Amino acid sequence: MDIGFVGLGNMGAAMAANLIAAGHTVTAYNRSHDKVEALEGARPARTVADACTGEVVVSMLADDHAVEAVTFGADGILAALPRSAVHVSCSTISVALAERLTVAHAEAGQQFAAAPVFGRPEAARAAKLFVVAAAEPEVLRTIEPILDAVGQRTFVVGSEPKAANLVKLSGNFLIASVIETLGEAMALVSKAGVDKEQYLEILTSTLFGAPVYQTYGGLVAREEFEPAGFAATLGLKDIRLVLEAGEELRVPLPVASLLRDRFLTLLATGGGELDWSAMGALASWEAGGAGPIR
Ligand code: NAP
């Protein structure tokens, strides 16, 4: 397929590389052009519009602000994409923006699909992402080869794109809860002299064998917060979006409110560029141990 790709950050660069490896023609755009030059096998695009000449354009950008800028800006996706072509948004964005994109693309005679992903950059490089997708069935059929090339499995959650974004945000809320509670539990046992790696082995070999405990337990136990696979600033963004969705749907999320403050503490103390797992070091810091910032 002839695919445009907008956003070559930690995730997007790996996903675009896998589309090229799967035999697709990829025309890539990134705000900082050096990342376009670093992507082997891609056709370089100088503007967003240059990446919008095919049947599909995929965007993988930091946040709502970035997606708004590349979609609604002059020469953005909305203005440049041919009628009937599809914009696939893989970024973790708000439910409200997904709704706005659905309407705007429909009004322009274009199609819109939300396909946010679970999995860190290592999973993206290995084409092992889990994709949560929502769009009209014929749109999903069109983009199936793209989703298959970047992920190990796609879960379809309906025809309204915003549903996929809500599911993705709820998942990140759960991951953040695990990071916080792992951090508290590890602060407790390690202050009493128990080895954190051994403690993690007990957890993951018994009742807590899930990937989320293995991945984040390892990062918290080993205090591996740099380089960030997923920056704390992005973690705060997702908790804010979860709270926004809860407010809109009138669903109180008291733990999410607490997590928002934990991320604020991490950012206020200089940890915004660390991996979001650094939130798991706050509890040991408050207990008199080392904090996330060295
Ligand atoms: P990242 O490495 O920070 O990359 C962000 C991308 O967005 C870069 O291409 C950046 O361009 C671009 N960008 C930011 N602001 C922009 C603006 N105003 N206008 C145009 N482009 C802009 O982020 P990432 O880790 O790849 O994450 C991308 C998305 O995937 C986020 O929504 C994130 O929540 C989600 N996600 C991440 C992970 C993970 O583990 N990392 C996992 C699942 C989902 P520049 O290169 O010019 O800065």
Residues whose N, C-alpha, C, O or C-beta is under 5 A from the ligand:
A	BS01	NAP	G7 L8 G9 N10 M11 G12 N30 R31 S32 M60 L61 A62 D63 H65 A66 A69 C90 S91 T92 V117 F118 G119 R120 P121 G229 F230 L234
